[in-house]
Amino acid sequence: MRRALRAVALLGVCAGPAAPPAPAQTEAPRLAVTGAGAGVSCAEWAATAHADFELEQWAFGFASAIAAAAQMRDGGDPLARMDAEAVHAWLGDRCRRRPEEPLSVALIRLVLAAPR
């Protein structure tokens, strides 16, 4: 029995702590984005806003998915009071002020900022 306990203790020392280490405070969270909006910046959105139908539809779908998750968590549809023109207006303003920001981040901010 003592031998088994020593082996377990040794394994614990060799394997390290049971819990994974906390991520570094300076490390920004990564967001995997697929589809037409992958890698698109706010500057690109502002330049092609109404002209790129595929990107526009991707953006609306992405925002809808974020809104659905927010609705499940908090209740209330965050985009209920917004139409396509309101989304374009909000994104246009945000993207003029932050052209380097990824479009996906701007869309998340749009959903989080929407009145409920």
N, C-alpha and C positions, 0 to 999 in steps of 0.2 A: 504494500500500500504506500509506504514512504517513497519507494522508487517511482510509482505512478505520479504522486504529488510533485516530486522533484522534476519529472519530465514535463508535467503540465506547467509548472513555474518557469522552466527553461524555455518552453515554447512561447509563453507569454512575453518573456524578455526578448527573444529572438524576433518574434512577429511584431513587436511594438504595441502601441495602444490599440484597444479594440475599436475605438471611434476614429473615423477619418479626420485628418487635420482640417481645421477651419480654413476657408479660402483667404488669401491675403487681402487685407483691407484695401489695397490700392488696385486690385484686380477688378476691372469692370466686368459686369455680367455679359455673357455672349448670347446673342440671339440668332438662331439659325433661321434664315429666311429663304424660301424657295419660290420659284415662279417668276413672273415678269418683273416683280419688284425687288428681286434679290440684288443687293448692291446699289440700288438707285438712291441717289442723294436728293435732298430737298431742292438743290439747284436744278437738277435734272427734271424734277417734277414741275417746278415753276416754269421751266423753259418749254415743256410739252403738255402742260396741264390738260387742256381740252382736245389736243390733237392726237394723243396716243390712247385710243380706245382700250387696247389690251391692258395697258398700265393702269388706266382709270378703273377698269373693272376689277383688276387685281387689288388695287388700293381699297375699293369699296368692300370687296370680299374679306380682305385682311382686317379692316376696321370692324366689319360685322362679326367676325370670329372673336376678336378681342371684346367686343360689346356683349356677345353671348356669354363669354366666360365671366365678365363683370356682372352681368344680369344674374347668373346662377349664384355668384358669390354674394352680391349685395341686394338683389332684387331691383326691379325697375329697369327699363330699357334706356341705356344712356344715349342712344341715337334716335329715340322716338321723335324728338323735336327738330331733327335735322333732315334736310333733303340734300340732293346732290349739289345744288348751288351753295348751300350752307357749308358743306364739307369742302368744296373748292375754295370758298372764301376763307375759311379757317386755316386750311393748309397753305393757301397763298400768302396769308399774313405771316404764319409761322415760318414758312420757307424763305420768305424775304429776310426775316430777322436771323435765321439760322441756316444758311444755304449748305453748310457742310454736314448738317445732321442727316442721318439716314432717314429715308421716307418711312420706313417701318417704325422708327422711334417716334416720328411726328404723328403717325397714325395712332399709336398707343396713347400719346399725350392728348390727342383729340378726344379719344373715348373717355379718358380719365377726367378731362376738363369739362365734358358735356354736362349740362344741367340735367338732373333726374326729376 
